[in-house]
C-alpha cells in the first residue's frame, strides 16, 4: 500500500520543478487579478509547475509558459501531493 499526504501552499513557496493543482485563487486580490489568471488558463483545478523563481517567476500551464507578476503569483494557492 502506498501512502500519500495532501499539502496546501501558496504558489510563492514552491521551488522550481515542483507541481501542484490550483486549489484557490484569493479573491481579496481583486477581480482584475482573477481575470488575468483566467486569461492565462489558470483556474481552480489547473495543474501547474514552477519552472523558475528568479529573476522572473515562470510557471508552466499545460504546454504554455507564463510569467507571473508578484500580485498574480500571490493570489494562487495550490495543493501538493507527495
mmCIF file of the N, C-alpha and C atoms, coordinates in Angstrom:
data_MODEL
# 
_entry.id   MODEL 
# 
loop_
_atom_site.group_PDB 
_atom_site.id 
_atom_site.type_symbol 
_atom_site.label_atom_id 
_atom_site.label_alt_id 
_atom_site.label_comp_id 
_atom_site.label_asym_id 
_atom_site.label_entity_id 
_atom_site.label_seq_id 
_atom_site.pdbx_PDB_ins_code 
_atom_site.Cartn_x 
_atom_site.Cartn_y 
_atom_site.Cartn_z 
_atom_site.occupancy 
_atom_site.B_iso_or_equiv 
_atom_site.pdbx_formal_charge 
_atom_site.auth_seq_id 
_atom_site.auth_comp_id 
_atom_site.auth_asym_id 
_atom_site.auth_atom_id 
_atom_site.pdbx_PDB_model_num 
ATOM 1   N N  . UNK A 1 1  ? 0.839   -1.169 0.000   1.00 0.00 ? 1  UNK A N  1 
ATOM 2   C CA . UNK A 1 1  ? 0.000   0.000  0.000   1.00 0.00 ? 1  UNK A CA 1 
ATOM 3   C C  . UNK A 1 1  ? 0.893   1.244  0.000   1.00 0.00 ? 1  UNK A C  1 
ATOM 4   N N  . UNK A 1 2  ? 0.613   2.191  -0.897  1.00 0.00 ? 2  UNK A N  1 
ATOM 5   C CA . UNK A 1 2  ? 1.362   3.437  -0.986  1.00 0.00 ? 2  UNK A CA 1 
ATOM 6   C C  . UNK A 1 2  ? 0.636   4.507  -0.187  1.00 0.00 ? 2  UNK A C  1 
ATOM 7   N N  . UNK A 1 3  ? 1.394   5.211  0.654   1.00 0.00 ? 3  UNK A N  1 
ATOM 8   C CA . UNK A 1 3  ? 0.756   6.283  1.417   1.00 0.00 ? 3  UNK A CA 1 
ATOM 9   C C  . UNK A 1 3  ? 1.036   7.616  0.744   1.00 0.00 ? 3  UNK A C  1 
ATOM 10  N N  . UNK A 1 4  ? 0.179   8.585  0.998   1.00 0.00 ? 4  UNK A N  1 
ATOM 11  C CA . UNK A 1 4  ? 0.384   9.920  0.460   1.00 0.00 ? 4  UNK A CA 1 
ATOM 12  C C  . UNK A 1 4  ? -0.241  10.918 1.407   1.00 0.00 ? 4  UNK A C  1 
ATOM 13  N N  . UNK A 1 5  ? 0.224   12.148 1.267   1.00 0.00 ? 5  UNK A N  1 
ATOM 14  C CA . UNK A 1 5  ? -0.367  13.233 2.046   1.00 0.00 ? 5  UNK A CA 1 
ATOM 15  C C  . UNK A 1 5  ? -0.717  14.350 1.088   1.00 0.00 ? 5  UNK A C  1 
ATOM 16  N N  . UNK A 1 6  ? -1.665  15.139 1.459   1.00 0.00 ? 6  UNK A N  1 
ATOM 17  C CA . UNK A 1 6  ? -2.051  16.296 0.672   1.00 0.00 ? 6  UNK A CA 1 
ATOM 18  C C  . UNK A 1 6  ? -1.631  17.527 1.454   1.00 0.00 ? 6  UNK A C  1 
ATOM 19  N N  . UNK A 1 7  ? -0.923  18.427 0.794   1.00 0.00 ? 7  UNK A N  1 
ATOM 20  C CA . UNK A 1 7  ? -0.478  19.641 1.449   1.00 0.00 ? 7  UNK A CA 1 
ATOM 21  C C  . UNK A 1 7  ? -0.914  20.835 0.628   1.00 0.00 ? 7  UNK A C  1 
ATOM 22  N N  . UNK A 1 8  ? -1.225  21.915 1.294   1.00 0.00 ? 8  UNK A N  1 
ATOM 23  C CA . UNK A 1 8  ? -1.573  23.143 0.613   1.00 0.00 ? 8  UNK A CA 1 
ATOM 24  C C  . UNK A 1 8  ? -0.477  24.172 0.819   1.00 0.00 ? 8  UNK A C  1 
ATOM 25  N N  . UNK A 1 9  ? -0.330  25.059 -0.146  1.00 0.00 ? 9  UNK A N  1 
ATOM 26  C CA . UNK A 1 9  ? 0.730   26.050 -0.070  1.00 0.00 ? 9  UNK A CA 1 
ATOM 27  C C  . UNK A 1 9  ? 0.401   27.232 -0.961  1.00 0.00 ? 9  UNK A C  1 
ATOM 28  N N  . UNK A 1 10 ? 0.983   28.358 -0.612  1.00 0.00 ? 10 UNK A N  1 
ATOM 29  C CA . UNK A 1 10 ? 0.981   29.490 -1.523  1.00 0.00 ? 10 UNK A CA 1 
ATOM 30  C C  . UNK A 1 10 ? 1.913   29.129 -2.681  1.00 0.00 ? 10 UNK A C  1 
ATOM 31  N N  . UNK A 1 11 ? 1.566   29.525 -3.869  1.00 0.00 ? 11 UNK A N  1 
ATOM 32  C CA . UNK A 1 11 ? 2.420   29.250 -5.029  1.00 0.00 ? 11 UNK A CA 1 
ATOM 33  C C  . UNK A 1 11 ? 3.816   29.816 -4.815  1.00 0.00 ? 11 UNK A C  1 
ATOM 34  N N  . UNK A 1 12 ? 3.892   30.922 -4.115  1.00 0.00 ? 12 UNK A N  1 
ATOM 35  C CA . UNK A 1 12 ? 5.177   31.601 -3.839  1.00 0.00 ? 12 UNK A CA 1 
ATOM 36  C C  . UNK A 1 12 ? 6.202   30.667 -3.193  1.00 0.00 ? 12 UNK A C  1 
ATOM 37  N N  . UNK A 1 13 ? 5.749   29.670 -2.430  1.00 0.00 ? 13 UNK A N  1 
ATOM 38  C CA . UNK A 1 13 ? 6.644   28.806 -1.676  1.00 0.00 ? 13 UNK A CA 1 
ATOM 39  C C  . UNK A 1 13 ? 7.171   27.611 -2.469  1.00 0.00 ? 13 UNK A C  1 
ATOM 40  N N  . UNK A 1 14 ? 6.622   27.368 -3.646  1.00 0.00 ? 14 UNK A N  1 
ATOM 41  C CA . UNK A 1 14 ? 7.089   26.241 -4.441  1.00 0.00 ? 14 UNK A CA 1 
ATOM 42  C C  . UNK A 1 14 ? 8.459   26.529 -5.037  1.00 0.00 ? 14 UNK A C  1 
ATOM 43  N N  . UNK A 1 15 ? 9.244   25.486 -5.178  1.00 0.00 ? 15 UNK A N  1 
ATOM 44  C CA . UNK A 1 15 ? 10.564  25.584 -5.791  1.00 0.00 ? 15 UNK A CA 1 
ATOM 45  C C  . UNK A 1 15 ? 10.477  25.122 -7.244  1.00 0.00 ? 15 UNK A C  1 
ATOM 46  N N  . UNK A 1 16 ? 11.487  25.459 -8.049  1.00 0.00 ? 16 UNK A N  1 
ATOM 47  C CA . UNK A 1 16 ? 11.481  25.006 -9.436  1.00 0.00 ? 16 UNK A CA 1 
ATOM 48  C C  . UNK A 1 16 ? 11.283  23.487 -9.531  1.00 0.00 ? 16 UNK A C  1 
ATOM 49  N N  . UNK A 1 17 ? 10.487  23.086 -10.504 1.00 0.00 ? 17 UNK A N  1 
ATOM 50  C CA . UNK A 1 17 ? 10.124  21.697 -10.803 1.00 0.00 ? 17 UNK A CA 1 
ATOM 51  C C  . UNK A 1 17 ? 9.077   21.121 -9.860  1.00 0.00 ? 17 UNK A C  1 
ATOM 52  N N  . UNK A 1 18 ? 8.609   21.881 -8.878  1.00 0.00 ? 18 UNK A N  1 
ATOM 53  C CA . UNK A 1 18 ? 7.514   21.394 -8.052  1.00 0.00 ? 18 UNK A CA 1 
ATOM 54  C C  . UNK A 1 18 ? 6.193   21.684 -8.754  1.00 0.00 ? 18 UNK A C  1 
ATOM 55  N N  . UNK A 1 19 ? 5.262   20.757 -8.575  1.00 0.00 ? 19 UNK A N  1 
ATOM 56  C CA . UNK A 1 19 ? 3.980   20.820 -9.267  1.00 0.00 ? 19 UNK A CA 1 
ATOM 57  C C  . UNK A 1 19 ? 2.847   20.793 -8.268  1.00 0.00 ? 19 UNK A C  1 
ATOM 58  N N  . UNK A 1 20 ? 1.762   21.425 -8.640  1.00 0.00 ? 20 UNK A N  1 
ATOM 59  C CA . UNK A 1 20 ? 0.578   21.401 -7.798  1.00 0.00 ? 20 UNK A CA 1 
ATOM 60  C C  . UNK A 1 20 ? -0.668  21.687 -8.607  1.00 0.00 ? 20 UNK A C  1 
ATOM 61  N N  . UNK A 1 21 ? -1.785  21.541 -7.955  1.00 0.00 ? 21 UNK A N  1 
ATOM 62  C CA . UNK A 1 21 ? -3.084  21.820 -8.563  1.00 0.00 ? 21 UNK A CA 1 
ATOM 63  C C  . UNK A 1 21 ? -3.638  23.063 -7.878  1.00 0.00 ? 21 UNK A C  1 
ATOM 64  N N  . UNK A 1 22 ? -4.103  24.014 -8.665  1.00 0.00 ? 22 UNK A N  1 
ATOM 65  C CA . UNK A 1 22 ? -4.649  25.246 -8.096  1.00 0.00 ? 22 UNK A CA 1 
ATOM 66  C C  . UNK A 1 22 ? -5.879  24.882 -7.277  1.00 0.00 ? 22 UNK A C  1 
ATOM 67  N N  . UNK A 1 23 ? -5.810  25.184 -5.975  1.00 0.00 ? 23 UNK A N  1 
ATOM 68  C CA . UNK A 1 23 ? -6.930  24.865 -5.087  1.00 0.00 ? 23 UNK A CA 1 
ATOM 69  C C  . UNK A 1 23 ? -7.782  26.093 -4.795  1.00 0.00 ? 23 UNK A C  1 
ATOM 70  N N  . UNK A 1 24 ? -7.159  27.284 -4.922  1.00 0.00 ? 24 UNK A N  1 
ATOM 71  C CA . UNK A 1 24 ? -7.892  28.506 -4.595  1.00 0.00 ? 24 UNK A CA 1 
ATOM 72  C C  . UNK A 1 24 ? -7.194  29.695 -5.216  1.00 0.00 ? 24 UNK A C  1 
ATOM 73  N N  . UNK A 1 25 ? -7.987  30.669 -5.625  1.00 0.00 ? 25 UNK A N  1 
ATOM 74  C CA . UNK A 1 25 ? -7.462  31.961 -6.055  1.00 0.00 ? 25 UNK A CA 1 
ATOM 75  C C  . UNK A 1 25 ? -8.030  32.987 -5.086  1.00 0.00 ? 25 UNK A C  1 
ATOM 76  N N  . UNK A 1 26 ? -7.139  33.710 -4.439  1.00 0.00 ? 26 UNK A N  1 
ATOM 77  C CA . UNK A 1 26 ? -7.514  34.657 -3.394  1.00 0.00 ? 26 UNK A CA 1 
ATOM 78  C C  . UNK A 1 26 ? -8.324  35.804 -3.998  1.00 0.00 ? 26 UNK A C  1 
ATOM 79  N N  . UNK A 1 27 ? -9.604  35.828 -3.694  1.00 0.00 ? 27 UNK A N  1 
ATOM 80  C CA . UNK A 1 27 ? -10.499 36.835 -4.271  1.00 0.00 ? 27 UNK A CA 1 
ATOM 81  C C  . UNK A 1 27 ? -10.279 38.217 -3.667  1.00 0.00 ? 27 UNK A C  1 
ATOM 82  N N  . UNK A 1 28 ? -9.587  38.289 -2.528  1.00 0.00 ? 28 UNK A N  1 
ATOM 83  C CA . UNK A 1 28 ? -9.339  39.606 -1.930  1.00 0.00 ? 28 UNK A CA 1 
ATOM 84  C C  . UNK A 1 28 ? -8.320  40.409 -2.734  1.00 0.00 ? 28 UNK A C  1 
ATOM 85  N N  . UNK A 1 29 ? -7.659  39.758 -3.690  1.00 0.00 ? 29 UNK A N  1 
ATOM 86  C CA . UNK A 1 29 ? -6.675  40.444 -4.539  1.00 0.00 ? 29 UNK A CA 1 
ATOM 87  C C  . UNK A 1 29 ? -7.356  41.255 -5.647  1.00 0.00 ? 29 UNK A C  1 
ATOM 88  N N  . UNK A 1 30 ? -8.660  41.054 -5.833  1.00 0.00 ? 30 UNK A N  1 
ATOM 89  C CA . UNK A 1 30 ? -9.412  41.844 -6.796  1.00 0.00 ? 30 UNK A CA 1 
ATOM 90  C C  . UNK A 1 30 ? -9.805  41.076 -8.041  1.00 0.00 ? 30 UNK A C  1 
ATOM 91  N N  . UNK A 1 31 ? -10.831 41.602 -8.717  1.00 0.00 ? 31 UNK A N  1 
ATOM 92  C CA . UNK A 1 31 ? -11.353 40.957 -9.924  1.00 0.00 ? 31 UNK A CA 1 
ATOM 93  C C  . UNK A 1 31 ? -10.362 40.985 -11.072 1.00 0.00 ? 31 UNK A C  1 
ATOM 94  N N  . UNK A 1 32 ? -9.579  42.052 -11.177 1.00 0.00 ? 32 UNK A N  1 
ATOM 95  C CA . UNK A 1 32 ? -8.614  42.158 -12.276 1.00 0.00 ? 32 UNK A CA 1 
ATOM 96  C C  . UNK A 1 32 ? -7.583  41.036 -12.203 1.00 0.00 ? 32 UNK A C  1 
ATOM 97  N N  . UNK A 1 33 ? -7.139  40.715 -11.003 1.00 0.00 ? 33 UNK A N  1 
ATOM 98  C CA . UNK A 1 33 ? -6.169  39.624 -10.823 1.00 0.00 ? 33 UNK A CA 1 
ATOM 99  C C  . UNK A 1 33 ? -6.792  38.305 -11.267 1.00 0.00 ? 33 UNK A C  1 
ATOM 100 N N  . UNK A 1 34 ? -7.997  38.015 -10.817 1.00 0.00 ? 34 UNK A N  1 
ATOM 101 C CA . UNK A 1 34 ? -8.679  36.777 -11.202 1.00 0.00 ? 34 UNK A CA 1 
ATOM 102 C C  . UNK A 1 34 ? -8.906  36.721 -12.708 1.00 0.00 ? 34 UNK A C  1 
ATOM 103 N N  . UNK A 1 35 ? -9.257  37.846 -13.310 1.00 0.00 ? 35 UNK A N  1 
ATOM 104 C CA . UNK A 1 35 ? -9.462  37.907 -14.770 1.00 0.00 ? 35 UNK A CA 1 
ATOM 105 C C  . UNK A 1 35 ? -8.172  37.602 -15.515 1.00 0.00 ? 35 UNK A C  1 
ATOM 106 N N  . UNK A 1 36 ? -7.073  38.204 -15.078 1.00 0.00 ? 36 UNK A N  1 
ATOM 107 C CA . UNK A 1 36 ? -5.783  37.960 -15.735 1.00 0.00 ? 36 UNK A CA 1 
ATOM 108 C C  . UNK A 1 36 ? -5.394  36.497 -15.630 1.00 0.00 ? 36 UNK A C  1 
ATOM 109 N N  . UNK A 1 37 ? -5.601  35.903 -14.450 1.00 0.00 ? 37 UNK A N  1 
ATOM 110 C CA . UNK A 1 37 ? -5.257  34.497 -14.279 1.00 0.00 ? 37 UNK A CA 1 
ATOM 111 C C  . UNK A 1 37 ? -6.113  33.613 -15.185 1.00 0.00 ? 37 UNK A C  1 
ATOM 112 N N  . UNK A 1 38 ? -7.403  33.915 -15.282 1.00 0.00 ? 38 UNK A N  1 
ATOM 113 C CA . UNK A 1 38 ? -8.270  33.148 -16.190 1.00 0.00 ? 38 UNK A CA 1 
ATOM 114 C C  . UNK A 1 38 ? -7.799  33.266 -17.631 1.00 0.00 ? 38 UNK A C  1 
ATOM 115 N N  . UNK A 1 39 ? -7.347  34.458 -18.027 1.00 0.00 ? 39 UNK A N  1 
ATOM 116 C CA . UNK A 1 39 ? -6.876  34.639 -19.404 1.00 0.00 ? 39 UNK A CA 1 
ATOM 117 C C  . UNK A 1 39 ? -5.610  33.826 -19.683 1.00 0.00 ? 39 UNK A C  1 
ATOM 118 N N  . UNK A 1 40 ? -4.905  33.444 -18.626 1.00 0.00 ? 40 UNK A N  1 
ATOM 119 C CA . UNK A 1 40 ? -3.707  32.600 -18.747 1.00 0.00 ? 40 UNK A CA 1 
ATOM 120 C C  . UNK A 1 40 ? -4.051  31.121 -18.551 1.00 0.00 ? 40 UNK A C  1 
ATOM 121 N N  . UNK A 1 41 ? -5.347  30.807 -18.498 1.00 0.00 ? 41 UNK A N  1 
ATOM 122 C CA . UNK A 1 41 ? -5.855  29.445 -18.265 1.00 0.00 ? 41 UNK A CA 1 
ATOM 123 C C  . UNK A 1 41 ? -5.479  28.912 -16.893 1.00 0.00 ? 41 UNK A C  1 
ATOM 124 N N  . UNK A 1 42 ? -5.341  29.799 -15.906 1.00 0.00 ? 42 UNK A N  1 
ATOM 125 C CA . UNK A 1 42 ? -5.065  29.400 -14.533 1.00 0.00 ? 42 UNK A CA 1 
ATOM 126 C C  . UNK A 1 42 ? -6.358  29.561 -13.742 1.00 0.00 ? 42 UNK A C  1 
ATOM 127 N N  . UNK A 1 43 ? -6.990  28.425 -13.461 1.00 0.00 ? 43 UNK A N  1 
ATOM 128 C CA . UNK A 1 43 ? -8.245  28.399 -12.711 1.00 0.00 ? 43 UNK A CA 1 
ATOM 129 C C  . UNK A 1 43 ? -8.159  27.268 -11.686 1.00 0.00 ? 43 UNK A C  1 
ATOM 130 N N  . UNK A 1 44 ? -9.118  27.216 -10.781 1.00 0.00 ? 44 UNK A N  1 
ATOM 131 C CA . UNK A 1 44 ? -9.164  26.137 -9.807  1.00 0.00 ? 44 UNK A CA 1 
ATOM 132 C C  . UNK A 1 44 ? -9.179  24.796 -10.540 1.00 0.00 ? 44 UNK A C  1 
ATOM 133 N N  . UNK A 1 45 ? -8.311  23.878 -10.109 1.00 0.00 ? 45 UNK A N  1 
ATOM 134 C CA . UNK A 1 45 ? -8.220  22.559 -10.729 1.00 0.00 ? 45 UNK A CA 1 
ATOM 135 C C  . UNK A 1 45 ? -7.118  22.441 -11.761 1.00 0.00 ? 45 UNK A C  1 
ATOM 136 N N  . UNK A 1 46 ? -6.502  23.551 -12.148 1.00 0.00 ? 46 UNK A N  1 
ATOM 137 C CA . UNK A 1 46 ? -5.433  23.538 -13.146 1.00 0.00 ? 46 UNK A CA 1 
ATOM 138 C C  . UNK A 1 46 ? -4.136  23.031 -12.517 1.00 0.00 ? 46 UNK A C  1 
ATOM 139 N N  . UNK A 1 47 ? -3.440  22.135 -13.215 1.00 0.00 ? 47 UNK A N  1 
ATOM 140 C CA . UNK A 1 47 ? -2.131  21.665 -12.768 1.00 0.00 ? 47 UNK A CA 1 
ATOM 141 C C  . UNK A 1 47 ? -1.072  22.624 -13.283 1.00 0.00 ? 47 UNK A C  1 
ATOM 142 N N  . UNK A 1 48 ? -0.183  23.052 -12.388 1.00 0.00 ? 48 UNK A N  1 
ATOM 143 C CA . UNK A 1 48 ? 0.870   24.000 -12.747 1.00 0.00 ? 48 UNK A CA 1 
ATOM 144 C C  . UNK A 1 48 ? 2.210   23.482 -12.222 1.00 0.00 ? 48 UNK A C  1 
ATOM 145 N N  . UNK A 1 49 ? 3.290   23.878 -12.895 1.00 0.00 ? 49 UNK A N  1 
ATOM 146 C CA . UNK A 1 49 ? 4.646   23.527 -12.480 1.00 0.00 ? 49 UNK A CA 1 
ATOM 147 C C  . UNK A 1 49 ? 5.487   24.790 -12.462 1.00 0.00 ? 49 UNK A C  1 
ATOM 148 N N  . UNK A 1 50 ? 6.207   25.002 -11.377 1.00 0.00 ? 50 UNK A N  1 
ATOM 149 C CA . UNK A 1 50 ? 7.112   26.148 -11.299 1.00 0.00 ? 50 UNK A CA 1 
ATOM 150 C C  . UNK A 1 50 ? 8.361   25.818 -12.124 1.00 0.00 ? 50 UNK A C  1 
ATOM 151 N N  . UNK A 1 51 ? 8.669   26.664 -13.085 1.00 0.00 ? 51 UNK A N  1 
ATOM 152 C CA . UNK A 1 51 ? 9.861   26.467 -13.910 1.00 0.00 ? 51 UNK A CA 1 
ATOM 153 C C  . UNK A 1 51 ? 11.021  27.309 -13.411 1.00 0.00 ? 51 UNK A C  1 
ATOM 154 N N  . UNK A 1 52 ? 10.710  28.505 -12.914 1.00 0.00 ? 52 UNK A N  1 
ATOM 155 C CA . UNK A 1 52 ? 11.761  29.420 -12.471 1.00 0.00 ? 52 UNK A CA 1 
ATOM 156 C C  . UNK A 1 52 ? 11.175  30.397 -11.465 1.00 0.00 ? 52 UNK A C  1 
ATOM 157 N N  . UNK A 1 53 ? 11.977  30.759 -10.456 1.00 0.00 ? 53 UNK A N  1 
ATOM 158 C CA . UNK A 1 53 ? 11.523  31.738 -9.460  1.00 0.00 ? 53 UNK A CA 1 
ATOM 159 C C  . UNK A 1 53 ? 12.178  33.100 -9.648  1.00 0.00 ? 53 UNK A C  1 
ATOM 160 N N  . UNK A 1 54 ? 13.409  33.109 -10.125 1.00 0.00 ? 54 UNK A N  1 
ATOM 161 C CA . UNK A 1 54 ? 14.164  34.350 -10.199 1.00 0.00 ? 54 UNK A CA 1 
ATOM 162 C C  . UNK A 1 54 ? 14.998  34.364 -11.462 1.00 0.00 ? 54 UNK A C  1 
ATOM 163 N N  . UNK A 1 55 ? 15.115  35.444 -12.174 1.00 0.00 ? 55 UNK A N  1 
ATOM 164 C CA . UNK A 1 55 ? 14.656  36.787 -11.859 1.00 0.00 ? 55 UNK A CA 1 
ATOM 165 C C  . UNK A 1 55 ? 13.169  37.002 -12.152 1.00 0.00 ? 55 UNK A C  1 
ATOM 166 N N  . UNK A 1 56 ? 12.552  36.109 -12.923 1.00 0.00 ? 56 UNK A N  1 
ATOM 167 C CA . UNK A 1 56 ? 11.109  36.187 -13.166 1.00 0.00 ? 56 UNK A CA 1 
ATOM 168 C C  . UNK A 1 56 ? 10.478  34.894 -12.692 1.00 0.00 ? 56 UNK A C  1 
ATOM 169 N N  . UNK A 1 57 ? 9.234   34.979 -12.240 1.00 0.00 ? 57 UNK A N  1 
ATOM 170 C CA . UNK A 1 57 ? 8.508   33.785 -11.796 1.00 0.00 ? 57 UNK A CA 1 
ATOM 171 C C  . UNK A 1 57 ? 7.825   33.197 -13.019 1.00 0.00 ? 57 UNK A C  1 
ATOM 172 N N  . UNK A 1 58 ? 8.305   32.032 -13.462 1.00 0.00 ? 58 UNK A N  1 
ATOM 173 C CA . UNK A 1 58 ? 7.773   31.399 -14.671 1.00 0.00 ? 58 UNK A CA 1 
ATOM 174 C C  . UNK A 1 58 ? 7.074   30.106 -14.277 1.00 0.00 ? 58 UNK A C  1 
ATOM 175 N N  . UNK A 1 59 ? 5.863   29.967 -14.783 1.00 0.00 ? 59 UNK A N  1 
ATOM 176 C CA . UNK A 1 59 ? 5.000   28.842 -14.459 1.00 0.00 ? 59 UNK A CA 1 
ATOM 177 C C  . UNK A 1 59 ? 4.636   28.119 -15.749 1.00 0.00 ? 59 UNK A C  1 
ATOM 178 N N  . UNK A 1 60 ? 4.642   26.791 -15.712 1.00 0.00 ? 60 UNK A N  1 
ATOM 179 C CA . UNK A 1 60 ? 4.165   26.005 -16.849 1.00 0.00 ? 60 UNK A CA 1 
ATOM 180 C C  . UNK A 1 60 ? 2.719   25.640 -16.574 1.00 0.00 ? 60 UNK A C  1 
ATOM 181 N N  . UNK A 1 61 ? 1.877   25.956 -17.554 1.00 0.00 ? 61 UNK A N  1 
ATOM 182 C CA . UNK A 1 61 ? 0.450   25.647 -17.503 1.00 0.00 ? 61 UNK A CA 1 
ATOM 183 C C  . UNK A 1 61 ? 0.150   24.879 -18.784 1.00 0.00 ? 61 UNK A C  1 
ATOM 184 N N  . UNK A 1 62 ? -0.026  23.561 -18.653 1.00 0.00 ? 62 UNK A N  1 
ATOM 185 C CA . UNK A 1 62 ? -0.186  22.738 -19.854 1.00 0.00 ? 62 UNK A CA 1 
ATOM 186 C C  . UNK A 1 62 ? 1.102   22.792 -20.670 1.00 0.00 ? 62 UNK A C  1 
ATOM 187 N N  . UNK A 1 63 ? 0.985   23.200 -21.936 1.00 0.00 ? 63 UNK A N  1 
ATOM 188 C CA . UNK A 1 63 ? 2.163   23.309 -22.802 1.00 0.00 ? 63 UNK A CA 1 
ATOM 189 C C  . UNK A 1 63 ? 2.701   24.729 -22.854 1.00 0.00 ? 63 UNK A C  1 
ATOM 190 N N  . UNK A 1 64 ? 2.085   25.634 -22.108 1.00 0.00 ? 64 UNK A N  1 
ATOM 191 C CA . UNK A 1 64 ? 2.461   27.050 -22.146 1.00 0.00 ? 64 UNK A CA 1 
ATOM 192 C C  . UNK A 1 64 ? 3.292   27.443 -20.937 1.00 0.00 ? 64 UNK A C  1 
ATOM 193 N N  . UNK A 1 65 ? 4.156   28.428 -21.152 1.00 0.00 ? 65 UNK A N  1 
ATOM 194 C CA . UNK A 1 65 ? 4.880   29.061 -20.062 1.00 0.00 ? 65 UNK A CA 1 
ATOM 195 C C  . UNK A 1 65 ? 4.292   30.447 -19.872 1.00 0.00 ? 65 UNK A C  1 
ATOM 196 N N  . UNK A 1 66 ? 4.067   30.826 -18.614 1.00 0.00 ? 66 UNK A N  1 
ATOM 197 C CA . UNK A 1 66 ? 3.558   32.166 -18.327 1.00 0.00 ? 66 UNK A CA 1 
ATOM 198 C C  . UNK A 1 66 ? 4.445   32.802 -17.268 1.00 0.00 ? 66 UNK A C  1 
ATOM 199 N N  . UNK A 1 67 ? 4.640   34.102 -17.398 1.00 0.00 ? 67 UNK A N  1 
ATOM 200 C CA . UNK A 1 67 ? 5.400   34.871 -16.415 1.00 0.00 ? 67 UNK A CA 1 
ATOM 201 C C  . UNK A 1 67 ? 4.386   35.566 -15.519 1.00 0.00 ? 67 UNK A C  1 
ATOM 202 N N  . UNK A 1 68 ? 4.533   35.363 -14.217 1.00 0.00 ? 68 UNK A N  1 
ATOM 203 C CA . UNK A 1 68 ? 3.584   35.948 -13.264 1.00 0.00 ? 68 UNK A CA 1 
ATOM 204 C C  . UNK A 1 68 ? 4.227   37.098 -12.503 1.00 0.00 ? 68 UNK A C  1 
ATOM 205 N N  . UNK A 1 69 ? 3.489   38.184 -12.407 1.00 0.00 ? 69 UNK A N  1 
ATOM 206 C CA . UNK A 1 69 ? 3.898   39.287 -11.539 1.00 0.00 ? 69 UNK A CA 1 
ATOM 207 C C  . UNK A 1 69 ? 3.655   38.852 -10.088 1.00 0.00 ? 69 UNK A C  1 
ATOM 208 N N  . UNK A 1 70 ? 4.207   39.594 -9.148  1.00 0.00 ? 70 UNK A N  1 
ATOM 209 C CA . UNK A 1 70 ? 4.019   39.257 -7.733  1.00 0.00 ? 70 UNK A CA 1 
ATOM 210 C C  . UNK A 1 70 ? 2.547   39.189 -7.330  1.00 0.00 ? 70 UNK A C  1 
ATOM 211 N N  . UNK A 1 71 ? 1.707   40.163 -7.711  1.00 0.00 ? 71 UNK A N  1 
ATOM 212 C CA . UNK A 1 71 ? 0.293   40.072 -7.298  1.00 0.00 ? 71 UNK A CA 1 
ATOM 213 C C  . UNK A 1 71 ? -0.417  38.836 -7.858  1.00 0.00 ? 71 UNK A C  1 
ATOM 214 N N  . UNK A 1 72 ? -0.096  38.448 -9.084  1.00 0.00 ? 72 UNK A N  1 
ATOM 215 C CA . UNK A 1 72 ? -0.722  37.252 -9.658  1.00 0.00 ? 72 UNK A CA 1 
ATOM 216 C C  . UNK A 1 72 ? -0.243  36.006 -8.935  1.00 0.00 ? 72 UNK A C  1 
ATOM 217 N N  . UNK A 1 73 ? 1.059   35.916 -8.728  1.00 0.00 ? 73 UNK A N  1 
ATOM 218 C CA . UNK A 1 73 ? 1.630   34.756 -8.037  1.00 0.00 ? 73 UNK A CA 1 
ATOM 219 C C  . UNK A 1 73 ? 1.057   34.627 -6.629  1.00 0.00 ? 73 UNK A C  1 
ATOM 220 N N  . UNK A 1 74 ? 0.941   35.749 -5.925  1.00 0.00 ? 74 UNK A N  1 
ATOM 221 C CA . UNK A 1 74 ? 0.500   35.722 -4.533  1.00 0.00 ? 74 UNK A CA 1 
ATOM 222 C C  . UNK A 1 74 ? -0.979  35.392 -4.368  1.00 0.00 ? 74 UNK A C  1 
ATOM 223 N N  . UNK A 1 75 ? -1.743  35.469 -5.431  1.00 0.00 ? 75 UNK A N  1 
ATOM 224 C CA . UNK A 1 75 ? -3.176  35.160 -5.364  1.00 0.00 ? 75 UNK A CA 1 
ATOM 225 C C  . UNK A 1 75 ? -3.458  33.676 -5.505  1.00 0.00 ? 75 UNK A C  1 
ATOM 226 N N  . UNK A 1 76 ? -2.450  32.890 -5.874  1.00 0.00 ? 76 UNK A N  1 
ATOM 227 C CA . UNK A 1 76 ? -2.665  31.475 -6.187  1.00 0.00 ? 76 UNK A CA 1 
ATOM 228 C C  . UNK A 1 76 ? -2.238  30.583 -5.013  1.00 0.00 ? 76 UNK A C  1 
ATOM 229 N N  . UNK A 1 77 ? -3.134  29.692 -4.631  1.00 0.00 ? 77 UNK A N  1 
ATOM 230 C CA . UNK A 1 77 ? -2.828  28.670 -3.633  1.00 0.00 ? 77 UNK A CA 1 
ATOM 231 C C  . UNK A 1 77 ? -2.970  27.319 -4.305  1.00 0.00 ? 77 UNK A C  1 
ATOM 232 N N  . UNK A 1 78 ? -2.051  26.420 -3.994  1.00 0.00 ? 78 UNK A N  1 
ATOM 233 C CA . UNK A 1 78 ? -2.049  25.142 -4.679  1.00 0.00 ? 78 UNK A CA 1 
ATOM 234 C C  . UNK A 1 78 ? -2.087  23.988 -3.669  1.00 0.00 ? 78 UNK A C  1 
ATOM 235 N N  . UNK A 1 79 ? -2.402  22.820 -4.181  1.00 0.00 ? 79 UNK A N  1 
ATOM 236 C CA . UNK A 1 79 ? -2.406  21.587 -3.399  1.00 0.00 ? 79 UNK A CA 1 
ATOM 237 C C  . UNK A 1 79 ? -1.310  20.691 -3.976  1.00 0.00 ? 79 UNK A C  1 
ATOM 238 N N  . UNK A 1 80 ? -0.399  20.267 -3.119  1.00 0.00 ? 80 UNK A N  1 
ATOM 239 C CA . UNK A 1 80 ? 0.670   19.352 -3.497  1.00 0.00 ? 80 UNK A CA 1 
ATOM 240 C C  . UNK A 1 80 ? 0.285   17.942 -3.093  1.00 0.00 ? 80 UNK A C  1 
ATOM 241 N N  . UNK A 1 81 ? 0.704   16.951 -3.858  1.00 0.00 ? 81 UNK A N  1 
ATOM 242 C CA . UNK A 1 81 ? 0.574   15.576 -3.398  1.00 0.00 ? 81 UNK A CA 1 
ATOM 243 C C  . UNK A 1 81 ? 1.957   14.932 -3.475  1.00 0.00 ? 81 UNK A C  1 
ATOM 244 N N  . UNK A 1 82 ? 2.312   14.234 -2.427  1.00 0.00 ? 82 UNK A N  1 
ATOM 245 C CA . UNK A 1 82 ? 3.649   13.604 -2.354  1.00 0.00 ? 82 UNK A CA 1 
ATOM 246 C C  . UNK A 1 82 ? 3.510   12.135 -2.146  1.00 0.00 ? 82 UNK A C  1 
# 
